[in-house]
Amino acid sequence: MSKTPEYPVPALEKGLDIVEALAAEATPQSLGELAAGLKRSSSELFRMLNCLERRGYVAREAVSGKYGLTLKLFALSHVHSVTEKLLQAARGPMRGLTEEFQVSCHLSVLERGRLLVVAQEMSPEPVRISIEVGATFEAAKTASGRLLLAWSGERATRGEGKTRKVLEKIFAKIRTSGVSVAESETIEGVRDLAVHVGKPEAGVMAALAVTRLLRRGQRADEAALLAGMRAAAAEITRALGLGRGTQESGGEIAEARKSGGAEKRTRAAARGAR
């Protein structure tokens, strides 16, 4: 991944520093408190605060004169739905993953306690699995659903006693490894792999998953595919404006591309032998 070039804009950065400082505090802040927290002089913040107030991003309390954020940023962030932004950010990385590894992939979210498929990219292979967009599944019975349940505050609604304890152990393992891998509970000969997209603390979570057909006599090492999935998930997270994401690693991306080429050669040889 090429690094975004830096072109410093001091005035803009100063304004963003103020917005982020106000967002980080539970109560309104005075000019002096902001200056101390940002290690800047009151005079250089005053004009910027005046501009932000005039544009409706901050407001002053009538009695104390302290500054606080308005709901304007919240309103702007909801002009387009989260799902719309997620789909836009995921389109390119999902297509790249499919082309690199010749596998179908899909993107899912939790919706009212169930797993909802919101996007799919089809493999170019003649024999492939399709997960219909709009389909819903019981979350605890899918690799993607268990991944999202592990990172969210929710828990499986069904299952008591032993079943719930087993699920909690699975969730703990997922939180440690960062991935969810399992044989399909509904289709024989199918294996599901899922990685996390977004950031739980930002309230944006999705699962990027690959559903693999296990060909007879072929059960290749999945490390390269998982590394490629992690790289794609990190790219989606970054495109959403949520930072680099927990899935991203330069070494993983390089290894994914290196190993992905080897897997392509293996598949090509297998097709030639058929």
N, C-alpha and C positions, 0 to 999 in steps of 0.2 A: 504494500500500500504506500503510495506516495504521500509524503507529509505536506499538509496544507501550508503554503508560504505565508509568512508573517509580514503584514504591513501595518505597523502600529498606528492607531488613531487615538491619541491620548484623551481627547475630550469624550469620545464615545465610551472608552474603557472606564473613564471616571464615572460617567452616568450609569453604566452597568454595575460598577462596584457599589454605587449607592443603592440601586434596586436590589442587588443580591444581599447587601447588608441589612436592608429593611425586611427582606423576606426571611432572613435567618433569625430575626428577633420576634418574640411573641407580643411585644408591646411597642408602641410608637417610640421613636428616638428623637432626641433634641439635636440641633446642629452640632453642639459640642460633643455629644456622645458619638455621633457619626464620625466627626473629625478624629476623635481619639481612636475609635475602632479601625478606621481606614488609614490612620497615620498620615493624615493630610491636614492642611490648615482650614479653618472655618471659612475664610474668605474665598478659597478656591472651590469649596463645595456649595456656597450660598447661591451662586448664579446657576449652577447645574440643578439644584433643588428647585429654584424658581421656575426653570424651564420645565422640569418634570411635573411640577404642580400645575403650571399653565396648560400642559398637554393632557392633564387628567390622570397621570400615572401615580402621583402621590397627593395626599391631602394633609392639611394641618389641623390638629385638634383646636377647637375654639378657645379653650381655657389655657392649656399648657403650651400651645404653639408647636408641639412635637409633630414629627412627620411619620406618616404611615402609608403603606401601599393601598391603593384603591382596588376595585375589582376589574379594572380595564385590562390588565394582562390576562386575567382569567377569561374574560370575554373574548379577547383576541385568540386565545389558545383553543377556544371551542367553536371558532368559525367553521372549521373542518373537523369532522369526527375523528376520534382516535383510530377507529378501524380503517377509515379512508387513508389516514397518514401511514398506518401500518402496511396496508396493501401496496401503497405507492413505494414505500421504502424497501419492501420485500421483493418486488418484482424482479429487479436485476440480479440480486444475489441468489435467488432461487433458480433463475434461469441458468446462471453460471454454474451452480452446483450440479444441476441436471446435465449440462453439457460436459462438465469435467468428469463425472462419475457414471454417466449413462443410467441414472436411477430417477424414479419419480419422487417428488417431495411434496409435502403439504404443510400448511400453516394453520394452527388451531388456537382457540382461546377458550376460556371458561365462560359459559353463559348460563346463569341460573343453576349452577351446580353441575351442568353437563358440558361435555366437550363439543365445541362447534368448529367445524372445518370452514375456514374463511378464504383459503386460496390453495391452488394446486398447480404444480408444473409437471407436465408429463414427460416420461422418459422416451427417447427416440427408439428404444429397443422394440422389436415386433411383439414380444411377450412382456407384458407389464401389468402392474396393479394400479387401478384408478380409485382414488378416494374422493367421492363426490363432494363438491363445494356445497355447503348448506347442510350436510349430514351431521347428525348429533349422535353421541355415544355416551354411555355411562363412564364418567371420568376415571373412576378407580379401576376400570377394567381395560384401560389403554395405557401405553407407554407415555404418550403425550399428556394424558389426563393426570397420571400419577406425578409426572414432572411438575405440572402447574400446581397441583394440590400441595406438593412438597414445599414450594416456594411461596405459596399464598397463605393467608390466615385461615383458609377453609380446610375442612377435613371431609373425608368420605362420609356421606350421609347414611349409607347403608353399612350394615355389618357391625356386630357387637362382639365383645369378648375377644376370643382368639383371633377372629378375622381382623378386627380393628388393630390389635397389637401387631399382627403381621404387616399390615399396611404402614403403621408408624415406623417399623423397622425399615421398610422399603423407602419411605420418605427420608429417613435419616441417611440412608446410603446414597440416595439421589443428591441430597444437599451436600454430601461430602465429595462425590465424584463429579457432580454438575451435569450428568447425563442420565437418561433412562433408557435401558436396553432390555428387551424381553421378547420371548416367543409370543406370537399373536394368540390371544385367548379365544378368538373366534374362527380363525382360518388356519388349517394345518399347513406346515411348510412355509410359513411367513414369519419374518422377524422384523420387529419395529425398533427403530433408534430415534431418540428425540433429544434435542438440546434447547436450552432456554434463550429466549429473545426478550430484550427489554431490561427493565430494572424494577424489582418488586417495590422498592421504596418510592418510585415515581408513579406507581399504580399502572404501569404498562407492562403486561406480561403476555407472552405467546410462546407456543412450542413449535419449533421447526423440526419436522420428522421425515424420515425415510422409511418406507415399508418395502422390505426386500423379499423377493422370491428366492428361496433356497434351492438352487439347482442341484440335481443329483451329483454327488461326488465333489461339489464345489462349496466350500465354506471358507472363503478368503479372510484374511486378517482384516478386521474392521477399523483398525487404528487410523488408517489413512482417510477413510470415509468420515469417521468421527471428527478428525482434525479439519477436514474440509467443511463439515457442518458447523463446527465451532467458528470457523473463519467467516462463513456466510452469516451466522447469527450475530457475530460482532459487527459486521458491516451494516446489517439492518439496524442494530441498536444505535450505531453511530449516526446513521442517516436520520434516525428519529430525533437526534439532538440530545441523546442521553449519555454522551461520552463514548469512551472506547468499548465499554461493555466487559463483562467478566469472561467472555468466551475467547477474546482475541489474544493471540500470541504469534509473533512474527515467525518463530520457529515452526509452530504448528502449520501456518499457512504455507511455508516453503516445503515442509515435509508432505503436506497434503497434495501439493502440485506434483512433487517428485513421485510420490507413491501412486497418485492418480494416473500418471502416465504409464506406470508399470501395470496397473489394473486394466487400463485400456488395451494394452498389448496382449494381456492374458485373455480378455474377452474376445478380441479380434481373432486370436488363435483358436479359441473355442468355437467361434462361428465358422471359421474355415474348416474345422474338423467335422462339423455337422453335415 
